[in-house]
Amino acid sequence: MNRTDRLYALVEELRAISPRCRSARELSERLHVSVRTIERDIAALQQAGVPIYAEPGRRGGYVLDKAMSLPPLNFTPAEAVAIAVALSQARDRPFAADARSALRKLVAAMPGPDGDRARELASRVHLISDAGQDTRPDASRERAAAARVIDQALHHRRVLLISYEDRSGALTRREVEPGVFVGGRGGFWYLVGYCRLRQDVRVFRLDRIHDAELTGETASARRQFDDFAPDIPNVIARNPALD
C-alpha cells in the first residue's frame, strides 16, 4: 500500500468508528505499518486540515470529528447482513474499496447491540465463489488494483493506460478513454471505452485487464458509449438505483 492509499485508509478507519477513538497501535496493526508511521501520517493529515484529534488517557487514541461520520442508523441486523451480502459481490469489481468503506461506516454507526448481532448473523452466512472464476490471491489482488485505478479514471475522466489480454491470449498496451462500466450475467464486468490503439470504441472485460495506470490527461467528454452496451454478451443494461 503506497502512502496516498494508506492516508485514505487511515481516514476511513477513523470515520468508520467515529465518535469512538482508535489507538496508534490498533491502527498500525490494521494497516500493517509501524506506530511511528501512523503518528507521522496523522500529523500529515492534521496539517492538511483533516479534523483528527487525540483523546488522552489509557483508552484514548485518535478520533475523527463526529461531523464527518454517520449518526446512529436504524438498520436491523438482518438488513445490515443483507447489505453486506450485496456489497460482498463487489470484491475486485468497480468501486469495491468504496463498498467496503460504506459497509464499515454502516456497521459502526449502528447501536452497539445491533452491530454485535449483525456480526454474529454474518458469521453464519457463507458465500461460494462463482464457478470458473480465478480465485488465486495474486489474481484477485491484480484485478482489484486495476479496478481501483479504473474507478478513479471514470470518476475524474482521466485517460487510462492498460495492458489487455484479448480472447486469443494476445497482450497489448493501450490508451483508453473510459466511458461506462457494464455488468453482465456470469459475474463479468466490462469497461466500454475509446481505444486509441484501435481508434474506435471497444469493450474490455475487467478480468482480462492485467494492470492499469492513471494518466494526467483528461478524456474527451464528446464520446458516445451507451450504444455499445448491447454488444456485450448476456448484458443486463440498467443503472444502479440510489433511492
N, C-alpha and C positions, 0 to 999 in steps of 0.2 A: 504494500500500500504506500503510495507516494504521500508527500506532506499535504498536498491540497486535499486529497481524498481523506486523509486522517483528520484534518481540521473539520471537514464537513461531517465526518462520522462522530467526532467529538461533540459537536453542537447537537447532533441528532440524539446522541446518548443522553445528554443533559436535558434536552427538550422532552424526551420520552418519559422521564421520571419527575420532571418539574411539577410541583414546587419542592419535591424532596431533593436531597443532595447526593452526590456520589464522590467518594474519596479519590485522591490521585492514584492510590494503589489499585482500587477497583477498576478505574479507567485504564490503567496500564495493563491489567490482566485482560480486559475486554479487547483492547486494541493491539495487544502483543508488542508493547514498547516499554521502555523504562519509565519509572516515575519521574525522573528528571526531564525526559522528553515531554511527558504530559504537562509538567509545570511550564516548560518553555512554550508549548502550544497554547496553553491557557493564557499566558501573558501576551502572546501574539494576537489572540482573538480579542482580548480586552483592549489592547491598543488599537485594534481595528473597529472598536465600538460595539462589539457583541456584549450584551449585558449579562456577564457571568460574574458571580460574586462568591467569595469564600466564606463559608459558615464555620466559625470556630468551635472547638470542643472535641471530645473523644469521638463523637459520632458525626462530626462535621465533615465538610468537603466542599465541593464546588456545586453551585446551583445556578440555573438559568432563570432570569426574570420570568415570573409566572405569566406576564402579559404575552409571552411567546409560546405558551403551552395551551392545551385544551382544558376547559372546565370539566368537572365530573360528567360522565356520559351515562345515559340510562339504557345502555345495551344490556340485554340479558346474557348470561354466559353462553347459551346456545347460539344467540345472534353473533356474538363475538367469534365463536368457533366457526360458524358458517362463513363469516368474512375471512377468517384465517384460511379455511379450505379453498375459497375462491382465489385469494391472493397467493397461496402457495403454488398455484399453477403458473405464476409468473416466472419463477426460478431464473432461467437465463434468457427470458423474453424481454420485450420492451418495458421499460420502467420498473424492472424487478427490484432495484435498490430502493426506489420510492415506495414500492408496495411493502417492503419490509419495514421501512421507516414509518409508514402510515399505520401498520399493524402494531408496532411498538407504542406509538402515541395512543392508539385506541385502548390497548390493554392497560397502559399506565394511567390513563385518565378515568378508568372505571373505579368505582369504590372498591376498597381493599378486598372484602369478602367475595364480591362478584368476580374480581380479577383472579382470585385464587381458584374459584370454582371453574372459571373458564379454562385456566391452565390444566386443571385436573381432567376436565372433559376432553380437552385437546389431546392429552396423553393417551386417551382411549380411541383415538381416530388415527388410522394408518392409511397412507396414500401409496399406491403402486404406480411406478413409472410406466409411461406409455411403452407398449411393445415395440421393439426395434430401435428405440432411442439409445444413443450412445450415452451411458451414464458414468463413464470414467471421470474421476475428479478433474484431471487435466483438461479433458474435452469440455466439461461443464464450466470450468473457470475461463477457458478460452472464449466460449460463447458468451458468457456473462460479461466479460471485459469488452468484447466487441459490441454487445447490446447497449452497454452504458455509454460508449462513445457515440453510437448511432442516436441514442436518446438525446444527447446534447446537441448533435448536429441538427436533428429535426427541430428541437426547441429553439435553437439560436439561428437556424437557417444557414448552416455552415457547410462548405463542401467537404466531402469525406474522401479519404484515400484508403482503399480496401484491397485485400488480397482475396480473390474469389475463385472457388473451385466449381467449374461448371459440371453438368451431368456426366460428361465423359471423363472427368478427373483432371482436366487441364486447369492449371493455376495461372491466373493473370492478375496484374496490378492495375487498378482502375481508379480514376477520379469520378466521384458520383455526387450529383446534386440531389439530396434526399427529398422525397415527396410525401409519401404516406406509408404507414405500417398497415399491413393487411393480415388478418388471422384466418387460417383455413382449417378444415377438418383434419384430424390426424395429429393435431398439436403443432403443426408447422406454422411459422410466421414468415412473412415476406416483406421486403423493403422495395417499394416502387420508386425509382429514381432515374434521373437523366444520366446516362453513362457517356462520358466524354470519349472513351475509347471507341465505342460503337456509334457515337454521335446520334443517339436515339434513346428513348425511354426503355428501360429494361426492368425486369422483375428479378430480385435477388432473394434466394432462400437464406434465412438468417443462419441456419446451421452449416451453410457452406461458406460463410464469411470467416476466414481464418484469423484475420486481425483487421482492425480499423483505426485510423488516425484522424484526428480533427485538424483541419487546416484553418488558417485565419481568413480564408476567402468566403465572402457572403454568396450564397447560392441565389440564382435568379428567381424572382417571385413570379415570373411570367409563364413558367412551365405548367402544363396541364397533365395531371396524373390520373385523375379519377376514372377515365375511360379505360385504363389498362387493368384495373382490378378484376373485371370479369374474365380476363385471360388466365387467371390463376386457378389451378385445379381445385375443385371442391371448395371454392371460396364461400365464405359467409360474409357478405358485404353489409355491415351496419356499423354505426358509430356507437361508442360506449355511452351508456346513459349516466348522466351526472345529477339527475333529480328524480 
